[in-house]
Amino acid sequence: MLTKELVFGLILLMQACGPLLAETPASKQPNSPGLLQRLAEKTREVKATVQVYGAPVLGFFDTYYEDHIQPVTDSYFQWASSVRSSLWEKIHSTIDNYMPLQAANPTDKPQQN
């Protein structure tokens, strides 16, 4: 019973708000830029701001990375690379050495019953 009343109330609300939405004034700028154009403009503004103020900060992060992070991570990268290459070599050697089962004598034929 509650569902019927809820649906009825929603229908009345939609009918009452429909004309109100139709009467909303049009935008003040008839040729206002679309969402993508505004987003592109904001992106250009942010990019320009980052280029002006961000260059010293990026230089600091590059120097910090080269001095503190890269020496530590290089050994891990080399270890992972060597493990990957050795596993890859093992896989290739296993595939190259694989031979399907063959009959003891190549002239033997399967027995027919």
N, CA, C and O of each residue as an XYZ file, in Angstrom:
452
protein
N       0.822     -1.182      0.000
C       0.000      0.000      0.000
C       0.868      1.248      0.000
O       0.540      2.240     -0.651
N       1.952      1.199      0.717
C       2.849      2.340      0.799
C       3.499      2.619     -0.553
O       3.762      3.774     -0.889
N       3.753      1.585     -1.318
C       4.385      1.740     -2.623
C       3.488      2.510     -3.579
O       3.962      3.372     -4.319
N       2.202      2.205     -3.567
C       1.261      2.902     -4.446
C       1.205      4.385     -4.107
O       1.171      5.230     -5.002
N       1.193      4.702     -2.814
C       1.141      6.103     -2.391
C       2.429      6.831     -2.768
O       2.385      7.996     -3.163
N       3.572      6.161     -2.652
C       4.855      6.753     -3.002
C       4.936      7.041     -4.496
O       5.398      8.106     -4.904
N       4.490      6.098     -5.303
C       4.498      6.283     -6.751
C       3.551      7.410     -7.141
O       3.885      8.236     -7.990
N       2.388      7.448     -6.533
C       1.418      8.497     -6.815
C       1.986      9.870     -6.443
O       1.818     10.835     -7.189
N       2.643      9.957     -5.319
C       3.251     11.217     -4.892
C       4.364     11.660     -5.824
O       4.492     12.848     -6.120
N       5.175     10.712     -6.291
C       6.245     11.047     -7.234
C       5.680     11.543     -8.557
O       6.221     12.474     -9.153
N       4.609     10.933     -9.014
C       3.977     11.369    -10.276
C       3.442     12.789    -10.130
O       3.615     13.612    -11.028
N       2.795     13.081     -9.006
C       2.289     14.438     -8.780
C       3.425     15.449     -8.706
O       3.315     16.555     -9.236
N       4.502     15.073     -8.059
C       5.655     15.962     -7.946
C       6.271     16.237     -9.307
O       6.652     17.372     -9.593
N       6.375     15.217    -10.151
C       6.927     15.398    -11.494
C       6.030     16.301    -12.320
O       6.523     17.137    -13.077
N       4.717     16.144    -12.184
C       3.796     16.989    -12.943
C       3.851     18.428    -12.468
O       3.684     19.347    -13.270
N       4.080     18.640    -11.190
C       4.142     20.006    -10.663
C       5.460     20.677    -11.029
O       5.487     21.876    -11.305
N       6.548     19.919    -11.032
C       7.868     20.506    -11.310
C       8.154     20.611    -12.801
O       9.032     21.380    -13.190
N       7.468     19.890    -13.630
C       7.701     19.939    -15.069
C       7.535     21.325    -15.651
O       8.441     21.806    -16.330
N       6.390     22.001    -15.408
C       6.232     23.368    -15.925
C       7.229     24.351    -15.319
O       7.649     25.293    -15.991
N       7.612     24.145    -14.062
C       8.593     25.038    -13.437
C       9.955     24.925    -14.121
O      10.647     25.927    -14.305
N      10.328     23.725    -14.488
C      11.596     23.533    -15.183
C      11.556     24.129    -16.585
O      12.565     24.631    -17.082
N      10.397     24.073    -17.214
C      10.263     24.622    -18.563
C      10.347     26.142    -18.545
O      10.711     26.746    -19.554
N      10.019     26.773    -17.419
C      10.035     28.225    -17.331
C      11.386     28.783    -16.911
O      11.515     30.000    -16.782
N      12.387     27.958    -16.694
C      13.692     28.470    -16.275
C      14.282     29.310    -17.391
O      14.177     28.949    -18.563
N      14.901     30.430    -17.039
C      15.449     31.304    -18.076
C      16.636     30.645    -18.791
O      17.363     29.832    -18.222
N      16.797     31.023    -20.034
C      17.915     30.502    -20.814
C      19.206     31.090    -20.271
O      19.188     32.083    -19.544
N      20.303     30.483    -20.619
C      21.586     30.983    -20.138
C      21.822     32.389    -20.661
O      21.355     32.741    -21.744
N      22.548     33.190    -19.893
C      22.760     34.581    -20.252
C      23.652     34.717    -21.478
O      23.525     35.679    -22.236
N      24.540     33.775    -21.673
C      25.401     33.788    -22.845
C      24.887     32.745    -23.830
O      25.011     31.547    -23.576
N      24.316     33.176    -24.940
C      23.766     32.194    -25.863
C      24.840     31.295    -26.484
O      24.556     30.149    -26.833
N      26.034     31.787    -26.621
C      27.106     30.975    -27.209
C      28.157     30.634    -26.155
O      29.357     30.731    -26.412
N      27.700     30.236    -24.970
C      28.640     29.921    -23.902
C      29.438     28.673    -24.278
O      28.921     27.768    -24.933
N      30.702     28.636    -23.857
C      31.537     27.487    -24.210
C      31.027     26.210    -23.546
O      30.455     26.233    -22.456
N      31.247     25.136    -24.218
C      30.820     23.848    -23.694
C      31.715     23.379    -22.567
O      32.715     24.018    -22.240
N      31.351     22.279    -21.990
C      32.082     21.731    -20.864
C      33.518     21.387    -21.245
O      34.447     21.679    -20.492
N      33.704     20.775    -22.401
C      35.051     20.382    -22.808
C      35.928     21.600    -23.090
O      37.126     21.582    -22.805
N      35.345     22.646    -23.641
C      36.127     23.859    -23.894
C      36.544     24.512    -22.579
O      37.683     24.959    -22.444
N      35.633     24.569    -21.614
C      35.991     25.143    -20.311
C      37.051     24.298    -19.622
O      37.967     24.835    -18.999
N      36.931     22.987    -19.729
C      37.916     22.097    -19.132
C      39.280     22.279    -19.785
O      40.300     22.269    -19.095
N      39.314     22.444    -21.108
C      40.573     22.663    -21.805
C      41.213     23.983    -21.381
O      42.430     24.056    -21.208
N      40.397     25.027    -21.212
C      40.927     26.316    -20.764
C      41.507     26.215    -19.359
O      42.592     26.733    -19.097
N      40.793     25.551    -18.454
C      41.295     25.369    -17.090
C      42.593     24.565    -17.095
O      43.514     24.860    -16.334
N      42.662     23.554    -17.952
C      43.867     22.740    -18.041
C      45.049     23.580    -18.505
O      46.153     23.448    -17.977
N      44.820     24.442    -19.491
C      45.895     25.326    -19.957
C      46.352     26.268    -18.842
O      47.550     26.506    -18.685
N      45.405     26.804    -18.070
C      45.754     27.694    -16.970
C      46.594     26.968    -15.914
O      47.598     27.499    -15.440
N      46.181     25.763    -15.552
C      46.918     24.992    -14.550
C      48.301     24.633    -15.070
O      49.282     24.701    -14.330
N      48.383     24.253    -16.331
C      49.675     23.892    -16.920
C      50.630     25.086    -16.893
O      51.806     24.938    -16.560
N      50.115     26.276    -17.246
C      50.952     27.476    -17.218
C      51.420     27.780    -15.792
O      52.572     28.160    -15.581
N      50.526     27.613    -14.819
C      50.893     27.866    -13.431
C      51.943     26.882    -12.957
O      52.889     27.271    -12.272
N      51.796     25.623    -13.307
C      52.761     24.606    -12.893
C      54.112     24.863    -13.546
O      55.152     24.683    -12.911
N      54.106     25.278    -14.798
C      55.375     25.543    -15.468
C      56.102     26.717    -14.828
O      57.330     26.712    -14.750
N      55.359     27.729    -14.367
C      55.993     28.892    -13.755
C      56.522     28.554    -12.363
O      57.685     28.813    -12.051
N      55.653     27.967    -11.524
C      56.025     27.722    -10.135
C      56.579     26.330     -9.895
O      57.249     26.101     -8.888
N      56.317     25.409    -10.785
C      56.686     24.027    -10.540
C      58.097     23.667    -10.947
O      58.612     22.649    -10.485
N      58.746     24.447    -11.784
C      60.086     24.103    -12.256
C      61.083     23.953    -11.109
O      61.820     22.967    -11.091
N      61.144     24.884    -10.145
C      62.085     24.685     -9.039
C      61.747     23.457     -8.199
O      62.639     22.752     -7.728
N      60.470     23.213     -8.019
C      60.062     22.050     -7.216
C      60.446     20.763     -7.923
O      60.944     19.832     -7.291
N      60.218     20.701     -9.234
C      60.575     19.500     -9.980
C      62.077     19.285     -9.974
O      62.539     18.147     -9.897
N      62.836     20.351    -10.053
C      64.293     20.230     -9.974
C      64.726     19.643     -8.652
O      65.635     18.814     -8.608
N      64.079     20.067     -7.559
C      64.383     19.525     -6.242
C      64.080     18.033     -6.181
O      64.878     17.255     -5.658
N      62.920     17.631     -6.718
C      62.550     16.218     -6.684
C      63.484     15.379     -7.554
O      63.829     14.256     -7.185
N      63.895     15.912     -8.701
C      64.845     15.177     -9.549
C      66.167     14.962     -8.822
O      66.727     13.866     -8.855
N      66.663     16.005     -8.169
C      67.922     15.889     -7.428
C      67.785     14.917     -6.276
O      68.673     14.095     -6.051
N      66.688     14.998     -5.543
C      66.460     14.088     -4.418
C      66.412     12.640     -4.906
O      66.990     11.752     -4.280
N      65.721     12.404     -6.024
C      65.622     11.057     -6.566
C      67.002     10.526     -6.939
O      67.349      9.392     -6.607
N      67.789     11.353     -7.631
C      69.119     10.901     -8.064
C      70.045     10.638     -6.879
O      70.875      9.730     -6.933
N      69.911     11.425     -5.806
C      70.821     11.278     -4.671
C      70.400     10.195     -3.688
O      71.261      9.520     -3.123
N      69.109     10.010     -3.470
C      68.664      9.139     -2.386
C      67.922      7.882     -2.834
O      68.094      6.824     -2.227
N      67.122      7.970     -3.856
C      66.264      6.842     -4.218
C      66.919      5.950     -5.265
O      66.900      4.727     -5.134
N      67.491      6.542     -6.289
C      68.043      5.756     -7.390
C      69.142      4.794     -6.952
O      69.138      3.650     -7.406
N      70.092      5.196     -6.086
C      71.118      4.219     -5.670
C      70.535      2.995     -4.973
O      71.071      1.894     -5.104
N      69.461      3.174     -4.245
C      68.853      2.051     -3.533
C      68.080      1.153     -4.498
O      68.152     -0.072     -4.402
N      67.348      1.757     -5.418
C      66.488      0.964     -6.285
C      67.225      0.309     -7.442
O      66.741     -0.684     -7.986
N      68.371      0.831     -7.831
C      69.098      0.240     -8.957
C      69.465     -1.217     -8.706
O      69.359     -2.049     -9.607
N      69.897     -1.528     -7.483
C      70.261     -2.918     -7.192
C      69.052     -3.840     -7.308
O      69.180     -4.972     -7.775
N      67.880     -3.368     -6.887
C      66.672     -4.184     -7.002
C      66.266     -4.373     -8.463
O      65.820     -5.453     -8.849
N      66.417     -3.340     -9.263
C      66.106     -3.461    -10.687
C      67.042     -4.462    -11.360
O      66.603     -5.275    -12.172
N      68.315     -4.403    -11.026
C      69.276     -5.345    -11.612
C      68.961     -6.769    -11.179
O      69.023     -7.687    -11.996
N      68.625     -6.969     -9.915
C      68.293     -8.307     -9.432
C      67.061     -8.839    -10.153
O      67.053     -9.984    -10.603
N      66.021     -8.017    -10.265
C      64.793     -8.457    -10.930
C      65.057     -8.757    -12.403
O      64.495     -9.706    -12.949
N      65.887     -7.976    -13.039
C      66.211     -8.207    -14.441
C      66.965     -9.516    -14.619
O      66.691    -10.269    -15.553
N      67.914     -9.790    -13.728
C      68.671    -11.037    -13.847
C      67.785    -12.250    -13.572
O      67.925    -13.271    -14.245
N      66.887    -12.162    -12.612
C      65.961    -13.271    -12.327
C      65.053    -13.512    -13.530
O      64.823    -14.657    -13.916
N      64.546    -12.452    -14.112
C      63.675    -12.588    -15.274
C      64.412    -13.229    -16.440
O      63.880    -14.131    -17.087
N      65.626    -12.774    -16.713
C      66.366    -13.333    -17.852
C      66.736    -14.798    -17.609
O      66.688    -15.605    -18.537
N      67.103    -15.149    -16.375
C      67.448    -16.549    -16.112
C      66.210    -17.439    -16.225
O      66.296    -18.547    -16.755
N      65.065    -16.973    -15.736
C      63.847    -17.760    -15.885
C      63.465    -17.902    -17.348
O      63.026    -18.969    -17.777
N      63.629    -16.839    -18.114
C      63.291    -16.877    -19.529
C      64.194    -17.869    -20.264
O      63.738    -18.602    -21.142
N      65.484    -17.885    -19.898
C      66.406    -18.844    -20.507
C      66.022    -20.282    -20.142
O      66.086    -21.170    -20.991
N      65.629    -20.515    -18.899
C      65.211    -21.855    -18.487
C      63.971    -22.307    -19.253
O      63.875    -23.460    -19.675
N      63.037    -21.397    -19.425
C      61.813    -21.740    -20.152
C      62.145    -22.075    -21.599
O      61.646    -23.063    -22.139
N      62.981    -21.264    -22.227
C      63.342    -21.525    -23.626
C      64.131    -22.823    -23.773
O      63.909    -23.578    -24.719
N      65.050    -23.085    -22.847
C      65.820    -24.331    -22.944
C      64.909    -25.537    -22.732
O      65.093    -26.567    -23.381
N      63.929    -25.427    -21.836
C      62.994    -26.523    -21.614
C      62.145    -26.769    -22.848
O      61.906    -27.918    -23.221
N      61.691    -25.705    -23.478
C      60.878    -25.852    -24.691
C      61.713    -26.423    -25.830
O      61.236    -27.270    -26.585
N      62.957    -25.965    -25.958
C      63.822    -26.467    -27.024
C      64.171    -27.939    -26.832
O      64.303    -28.676    -27.810
N      64.320    -28.371    -25.590
C      64.707    -29.761    -25.310
C      63.515    -30.709    -25.267
O      63.701    -31.924    -25.195
N      62.329    -30.194    -25.308
C      61.135    -31.028    -25.217
C      60.960    -31.812    -26.507
O      61.018    -31.259    -27.605
N      60.745    -33.101    -26.351
C      60.458    -33.955    -27.505
C      59.270    -34.820    -27.126
O      59.268    -35.432    -26.057
N      58.282    -34.880    -27.966
C      57.140    -35.737    -27.647
C      57.561    -37.209    -27.632
O      58.579    -37.597    -28.205
N      56.749    -37.998    -26.965
C      57.049    -39.425    -26.869
C      57.018    -40.064    -28.256
O      56.105    -39.832    -29.049
N      58.040    -40.871    -28.524
C      58.107    -41.547    -29.813
C      58.120    -43.054    -29.577
O      58.438    -43.523    -28.484
N      57.777    -43.783    -30.593
C      57.795    -45.250    -30.493
C      59.250    -45.706    -30.391
O      60.156    -45.009    -30.848
N      59.472    -46.884    -29.788
C      60.830    -47.399    -29.627
C      61.474    -47.631    -30.986
O      62.660    -47.359    -31.170
N      60.708    -48.123    -31.920
C      61.209    -48.367    -33.270
C      60.325    -47.585    -34.224
O      59.107    -47.764    -34.197
N      60.885    -46.722    -35.067
C      60.046    -45.904    -35.927
C      59.199    -46.713    -36.902
O      58.210    -46.196    -37.423
N      59.560    -47.970    -37.163
C      58.773    -48.781    -38.080
C      57.621    -49.498    -37.398
O      56.759    -50.075    -38.061
N      57.607    -49.460    -36.055
C      56.505    -50.082    -35.324
C      55.213    -49.335    -35.611
O      55.179    -48.106    -35.678
N      54.162    -50.109    -35.778
C      52.852    -49.520    -36.003
C      51.962    -49.930    -34.850
O      52.180    -50.980    -34.245
N      50.964    -49.125    -34.535
C      50.062    -49.511    -33.446
C      49.335    -50.815    -33.776
O      48.982    -51.088    -34.924
N      49.131    -51.595    -32.737
C      48.440    -52.880    -32.930
C      46.971    -52.640    -33.185
O      46.331    -51.804    -32.548
N      46.451    -53.399    -34.138
C      45.027    -53.315    -34.415
C      44.353    -54.570    -33.927
O      44.849    -55.668    -34.180
N      43.241    -54.448    -33.237
C      42.541    -55.619    -32.684
C      41.517    -56.140    -33.634
O      40.836    -57.120    -33.332
